[in-house]
Amino acid sequence: MRGISAVLTATNENFSHDRQRIRCVIADDHALVRYGVRRLLEDDLHFSVVGEASDTNEAVKLALAERPDLLLLDIGMPGMSAFEAGRIIGEHGLNTRVVFLTMHEDEDYVARALEAGASGYLLKDTPSHRLLHALREIHRGERVLSPQLTERLKRNASASGVVSSMRRNHLTGREREVMKLLAEGHTVRKTAEVLGVSMKTVEAHKFNLMRKLDIHNKAQLVTAAIQKKIVRVPLPS
């Protein structure tokens, strides 16, 4: 009986440990990269891999089905934009944290990733121990950039200042759509119907774009939309 009890205790402990692992989905269109990342994660007791995807559409479907803790997402895969995929994950209210794992060091990509709600932007040449540490930090709620990117941003200004500036000056595609419809006189309800999203989603986009552009009323929104050429200035009749 003591032997059976010991086996059951060990089984329960292993089950509990597995449940505590950080569940990950790997999305990359290169099978060799997915294999390498999977081996790296599964060799660490903190992580488990619950799925792989080779394009962004598949990645979104898998994330919505599995609800992983982390979605590791490459840029430039077939399917929808990786940034759009990240935005969709955020709009569904999942607890999944999106991590861009990519070779692209372009600062505009970093800004777009943050706009899409990413919790991390990590380069593929990051040493394995640093990558694992960064993923654990992201899982705990931190927002992490690869050290190379942080150093590059610091050479121009403080990292937070540069990223904030990029974020203020960049509107997402969906925010531009919302701004156009609102500036043209549509209500929040009508805008939601046109875009096929909820009123809550439209309100969130409206809040974000008004915060970024430091505008506070409808007149300022229309003026900003004209200045950004999102809507055309009406011609005199």
Secondary structure, DSSP 4 states (H G I P E B T S, - for coil): -HHHHHHHHHHHHHHHHHHHSEEEEEE-S-HHHHHHHHHHHHTSTTEEEEEEESSHHHHHHHHHHH--SEEEE-SS-SSS-HHHHHHHHHHTT-SPEEEEEES---HHHHHHHHHTT-SEEEETTS-HHHHHHHHHHHHTT--EE-HHHHHHHHHHS-HHHHHHHHHHH---HHHHHHHHHHHTT--HHHHHHHHTS-HHHHHHHHHHHHHHHT--SHHHHHHHHHHTTSSPPPPP-
